[in-house]
Amino acid sequence: MQTGLKEVADHLGISVSTVSRVVTGKDRVSKETREKVLKALNELDYQPNDMARVLRGKQSNTIGIVVSDISNIFFASLIKGAENAAAKQGYSILVCNTGGDPEREKKSVDVLLSKSVSGIIMAAASYESTFENLSTKQAPLFVFIDNLPKHTKSYSSVSIDNIRAAREITERLIAHGHRRIAILAGTQAESSGKDRIKGWKEAMRAHNILIPEHLIAAGDFTLESGFSCMEKLLMQKTRPTAILASNNSLAYGAMLALREHGYSVPNDFSIAAFDADDQTRLIMPVLMSINQPVLEFGKIAVELCLKHKLKKKSISNEQIILDYQFIEGNSVVFIKQ
């Protein structure tokens, strides 16, 4: 059990506030009392807690990460990349999983701020209510991944060009002869969801392809959402021949729905996706995919957090755009119209 202020105070028979004054060094304490407290701190192997750091105005050697779904390989890889980079600098990672709940997200941010972390890497779902009351002094603490707030320039961020990526992978589907291309778009509360729809539309319009509203299925980036969206598409009179899923979970949910309805990929429907990087090699077929450099996201995000900790005037907020990898896969077939 970790020794805290109360245990030290009880051992010496003095108040917790007196021990706290010695630890923080803010208020005067007699030389005799100070020496007695310092001796007890050493003997009892006292470990400064987070609140003591806050009282002393110091940041901890901890970086927080807020994610919406820790079970998703995207977020797991992000955490791995951040943890590897942080460990090399003597820092630890504290992970908060919000389940995509804005209230849990806000509470996670509050907890991390109370622990005086050296930075917070945000890879969660809903930002506007979470950050509307943050001070300008707090803004440099945050580094956003993939899903960016409206006022990105107030914060640092690491992402890909989602519009360009969605346009490119849609162009690949069109090059395979597909014209009826549906999109499983993900929540439109996230910038990545909006940008991927925009890129899809740009590619369709560039080839003079009409964009029926029934081919836009907005979900919430979960497997369950992919399943239900695919079932709705199957109920349409004019079904798509190809599906673009805005993330891996949506794609896998769609594949599950197709299988349960007796269809196969790619013989009946072609599927392409974002971040369908199946490292187990168990999911067949291998999906055509835009893969983001998630490990690099984590590494760079940590570097940005530590840059801001230096508090140098020359350090400003940065928006970093990385390139992505295109995977051909074998989930898309050529068709004739």
SVG drawing of the C-alpha trace seen along z (x, -y; Angstrom):
<svg xmlns="http://www.w3.org/2000/svg" viewBox="-37 -33 52 51">
<polyline fill="none" stroke="black" stroke-width="0.4" points="0.0,0.0 1.3,-3.4 2.1,-5.8 0.2,-9.1 0.0,-12.3 -2.5,-10.9 -0.4,-7.9 2.6,-10.2 0.5,-12.6 -0.9,-9.8 2.5,-8.4 3.8,-11.7 0.6,-12.7 0.2,-15.9 -2.3,-17.3 -2.3,-16.4 -2.2,-20.1 1.1,-20.4 2.6,-17.5 1.2,-19.0 2.9,-22.4 6.3,-20.6 5.7,-18.6 4.6,-21.6 7.1,-24.0 4.6,-26.9 3.9,-27.8 6.3,-28.3 6.8,-25.4 9.3,-25.4 12.7,-23.9 12.1,-21.2 8.7,-20.1 10.1,-20.2 13.0,-17.9 10.7,-15.6 8.3,-15.4 11.1,-14.9 12.6,-12.1 9.2,-10.3 8.7,-10.8 11.9,-8.9 11.3,-6.2 7.8,-5.5 8.8,-5.5 6.3,-8.3 5.4,-8.6 4.2,-12.1 0.6,-11.8 -0.9,-13.6 -2.6,-16.2 0.8,-17.1 2.1,-17.7 -0.8,-19.9 -0.3,-22.0 3.3,-22.5 2.3,-23.6 4.3,-20.8 3.4,-18.5 3.7,-14.7 5.7,-12.4 2.5,-11.1 0.7,-11.6 -3.0,-10.9 -4.7,-9.2 -8.5,-9.4 -10.0,-6.9 -13.5,-5.9 -13.0,-2.1 -9.9,-0.5 -10.9,2.8 -10.5,1.4 -7.1,2.2 -6.8,-1.5 -6.8,-2.8 -4.8,0.2 -2.1,-0.6 -2.2,-4.3 -1.7,-3.5 1.2,-1.2 2.9,-3.9 2.5,-6.5 3.6,-4.2 6.8,-3.1 7.7,-6.8 6.8,-7.9 8.8,-5.1 12.0,-6.2 11.6,-9.6 10.9,-8.2 7.1,-8.9 4.1,-6.7 0.8,-6.6 -2.6,-6.8 -5.5,-5.6 -9.1,-6.6 -11.7,-4.7 -15.0,-6.6 -17.1,-4.2 -18.0,-7.2 -19.9,-8.8 -19.4,-12.6 -20.0,-12.8 -17.4,-10.2 -15.1,-12.0 -15.5,-15.3 -15.0,-13.5 -11.9,-11.8 -10.4,-15.1 -11.2,-16.6 -9.5,-13.7 -6.4,-14.0 -6.2,-17.7 -6.5,-17.2 -3.6,-14.8 -1.5,-17.5 -0.4,-15.4 2.2,-16.6 -0.2,-16.3 -3.4,-14.7 -3.7,-12.8 -7.3,-12.9 -8.7,-10.2 -12.3,-10.2 -15.7,-11.0 -17.2,-14.3 -15.2,-17.4 -17.2,-20.6 -18.8,-20.4 -15.7,-19.0 -13.4,-21.9 -15.7,-24.9 -14.6,-26.1 -10.9,-25.3 -8.5,-28.1 -6.0,-29.2 -3.3,-28.0 -4.7,-24.5 -5.0,-24.3 -1.3,-23.5 -1.7,-20.3 -3.9,-18.7 -2.9,-16.8 -5.8,-15.5 -5.7,-12.4 -7.8,-11.9 -11.0,-13.5 -10.3,-17.2 -12.2,-20.0 -13.6,-22.9 -11.0,-25.3 -8.0,-23.0 -5.5,-25.9 -5.9,-26.3 -4.5,-22.8 -1.9,-20.5 -3.1,-17.6 -1.9,-14.6 -4.0,-13.1 -4.1,-12.2 -5.9,-14.1 -9.2,-12.3 -10.8,-14.0 -8.0,-13.0 -7.9,-9.5 -11.6,-8.9 -11.5,-10.4 -8.6,-8.1 -10.2,-4.9 -13.5,-5.8 -11.6,-6.4 -10.3,-2.9 -13.8,-1.5 -14.9,-3.5 -11.9,-2.2 -13.1,1.3 -16.4,0.5 -18.5,-0.4 -21.0,-3.2 -23.5,-2.3 -21.1,-2.9 -22.6,-3.2 -20.7,-4.7 -21.0,-3.6 -20.1,-7.1 -19.7,-7.0 -21.0,-9.7 -21.0,-13.2 -20.1,-14.7 -16.6,-13.6 -14.4,-15.5 -13.1,-12.3 -16.7,-11.1 -17.5,-14.4 -14.3,-14.5 -14.6,-10.9 -18.2,-11.6 -16.8,-14.7 -14.0,-12.8 -16.4,-10.1 -18.8,-12.8 -15.9,-14.5 -14.9,-11.3 -18.5,-10.5 -19.1,-13.9 -15.8,-14.0 -17.1,-10.9 -20.6,-12.4 -22.1,-9.7 -25.4,-10.7 -25.3,-10.5 -28.6,-9.0 -29.2,-9.7 -30.2,-6.1 -26.5,-5.1 -25.3,-7.2 -25.6,-5.3 -24.4,-7.2 -23.4,-5.0 -21.3,-5.4 -18.0,-3.6 -19.1,-0.4 -19.5,3.2 -23.2,3.1 -23.7,0.0 -22.0,1.5 -24.3,4.5 -27.5,2.4 -26.5,0.0 -25.7,2.9 -29.1,4.5 -30.8,1.2 -28.9,1.1 -30.0,4.6 -33.6,3.5 -33.2,0.9 -34.7,1.6 -31.5,0.4 -28.7,2.0 -25.1,0.9 -22.5,3.0 -19.7,1.7 -19.4,0.4 -16.9,-2.1 -16.7,-1.7 -15.3,-4.7 -13.5,-2.4 -12.7,1.2 -15.6,1.9 -18.2,0.6 -16.6,2.9 -16.6,6.0 -20.2,5.3 -21.2,5.0 -19.4,8.3 -21.2,10.1 -24.6,8.8 -23.9,10.0 -22.8,13.4 -25.9,13.8 -28.0,13.0 -26.2,15.5 -24.0,13.1 -20.3,13.2 -17.5,10.6 -16.4,9.9 -18.6,12.2 -21.9,10.4 -20.6,7.1 -17.2,5.4 -16.0,3.7 -13.3,1.2 -12.5,-0.5 -10.4,-2.7 -8.0,-1.1 -8.9,2.5 -5.4,3.6 -6.1,7.2 -2.8,8.2 -4.2,11.7 -4.7,12.4 -7.8,14.3 -10.4,12.0 -10.9,13.1 -11.0,11.6 -8.3,9.0 -10.0,5.7 -9.0,2.9 -8.0,0.3 -6.6,-3.1 -4.4,-2.4 -3.3,-5.3 0.1,-5.3 -1.3,-4.9 1.9,-3.9 3.4,-7.0 0.4,-9.0 1.1,-7.9 4.8,-8.6 4.4,-12.1 1.6,-13.0 3.9,-12.2 6.7,-14.3 4.2,-17.2 3.1,-16.9 6.7,-17.0 7.5,-19.9 4.8,-22.0 6.0,-21.0 9.2,-22.9 7.0,-26.1 9.4,-27.7 8.0,-30.8 9.2,-29.4 7.0,-26.3 3.6,-26.8 0.6,-24.5 1.2,-22.3 -1.1,-20.5 0.8,-17.6 -0.6,-15.7 1.0,-12.3 0.7,-10.1 -1.3,-6.9 -0.8,-3.5 -3.1,-2.0 -3.7,1.8 -5.1,3.3 -6.5,6.5 -8.8,8.8 -12.2,7.6 -13.1,5.6 -13.9,7.2 -14.2,5.7 -17.7,5.4 -19.4,4.5 -22.3,2.1"/>
</svg>
